Amino acid sequence: MNSPPGWPPILIAEVDRIRGLRGEVVVTVHADDPSRMARLERVFLMEADGSLRAVRIEGVKRLGERAVLKLEGYDTPEQGRTLVGREFFIPREASTPAPPGRYYAYQLEGLDVRLKDGTPVGTVREVLNQGPQSLLVVTTARGEALVPVVPSICVHLDEEQRIMTIDPPDGLLELNEAAARRADG
């Protein structure tokens, strides 16, 4: 079964608290630039059943690394309070393109990972952002491997075929396997 366009959506913000008397909410923005929220007409609120409901943005103010949102239908502090702890999403096609040679985590998740000689390694399960250094969590036949996202290791990405070619230093893929054996043993 094919996923609908824009699915799965991208987490763009989480509601931290209410602000003021008009139902405004303070959100932590999951984008490089919190002002990105000002370019959106609406966000999608995940409901308890997993469905998404569109909510129109009436106003945006920047608050340091966060943003204050005024959303249609949320006009009182009590209505705004119902959003605290909730997450806002956007469809993938609404995301800003990554700079050349850079990728968002959602673009890397699910990639097939292969060695330079074509040997299959596994699949990217997730991307861990470790400050300036991101790591691919690759599910392999022997467990998981952490692969640093650096040009000397991640040597080619075929976006169309969804294949990441890696050239890991000797022992890198076996590091996690050995650590798991020690933890179990």
N, C-alpha and C positions, 0 to 999 in steps of 0.2 A: 504494500500500500504506500503510495506517495504522500509525503507531507504537504500540507497546504502551503501556498507561497508565503514566504516570510517566517516560516516555522522551522525550528523553534525560535521564539522571539528572543530578543536580547534584553537582559536586565539593564535598565538605564538609571534607576534611582530607588532608594529605600527611604521611607518616611520615618524621620527621627522623632519629631514632636510638632505640636501646633504652635502657631505664632499669631498673636494679635486677636482681634475680635471678629474678623471677617472669614474665619475658616481656613486661613492660610496655613500651610504646612512647611516645615523645614525638611529638606531631603539631602541625603548623601548621594552625590552624583557619581555614577560609575562610567565616567568618560574622562578623557584627557583634559577637557576644558568644561567646567561647570556652566559656562555661558551657552553651551550647546543646547541646554534646555530652552533657551529663548527662541531657538529656531524651530522648535516643535509646535505643531498645532494641537496635538493631543498625545496622550500616553494611554497605555492599556493596563488596567488593573486586573490582577489575577484574582478570580473569585475562588471560594472554598471548593467548588467542584472542578477547578482547573481550567475553567473557561476564562476568556479574556473579555473585559468590558472597556470600551473606549470612553475616555474622560477628556473633555476639551479643556485646554489650558487657557485661562483668562488673563494671567499675568505671571511674570517671572522677575525676581530680583536676585542678584548675586549676593551671597553671604559668605565671603571668604572662599573656602573650597567647597562650600555647599550652595544650595539655592533655596529660595522661598517661592513656593508655587501657590497660586490662587487657581482653584479648579472649579469648573462649572458644577453647580449643584451642591457645593460645600461652602455654605455662607455663614455658618456659626461655629464657634469653638467646639461645640458638641459634635457637629457633623465632621469637622476636621479631625477630631480625636478618634473617630472610627477608622481613620487611615493610618494611624500610628502603628509602625511595625509592618505595614504592607509594602509591596514592591510594585514598581512601575516598569513596564516593558515597552519596547518599540519593535516593529517588524524589521527583519534583517535589511530589507531594501531601503529602510529609512536611516540606516547608519551612515555616517560620514566615511568615505573611502579612506583606508589607511594610507599613509605616505608610501611612496615607492620603496619596495624592498622590506616593508614592515607589514605585519599581519595582526589582526585581532585574534584573541583566544578562540572565539567561536569558528574562525576560519580554519584553525588547525585541528580542532577536535574532530575525531573520526577519520583523520588521514591514515592511509596505509603507510607504514614505515618500512623502508627497504635499505639494504646496504648498497654501496656503489656497484657491486657485481650483480645486483638484482635479487639477492637473497632476502626473503621476507623476514622482518623482525617482529612486527606486531602492529597495533593500532593506537593512535593517540587518544587516550581516555580523557585527559584534561591538561590544562596548562597552568602551572603554578607560577605566580609572579613573585619573585624573590627580590624585590627592589629593582636594581638595574639588570639583574640576571633572571630570565625566565627559564623554566624547565618544562620539558614535555614529559608527561607521565604516560609511558608506553606500555600497554598490556601485551606481554609476550607469552609464548607457550610455557615458559618457566616462571612466570610471575610478572612483576612490574620492573621497569627500568626507568631511571630518571636521565633524561638527555638534555644537556644544556643547549639552549637556542643561541648558538653562535655560528657565524659563517664557516668556520673551520670544521665544524661537526655537521651542521645541517647545510649540506652543500647544494641542494636543489629542491625546489618545490614545483611540482607540476600541478597547478591549480585545476586544470581541466580533468586530469585523471585522478586527482585527489591522492597523490603520492609524494611523500617526503623522502628524499634520498639522504642518508646520513653516512658519514665517514668517521665513526667513533674511534678514539684512541684504544689501544689494547686494554682489555679488562673493564671498560666502562659498563658494558651491558651486563657483565657478571657481578658487578659491585652489589647491587640490590639483592641478587639471588644469594650471595654469600652472607649478607647481613641478615636476610630472612632465616637462613639455616642456623645462624648463631642465636637469633632470638627464639627460635623454636627448640633449640637443642639444649 
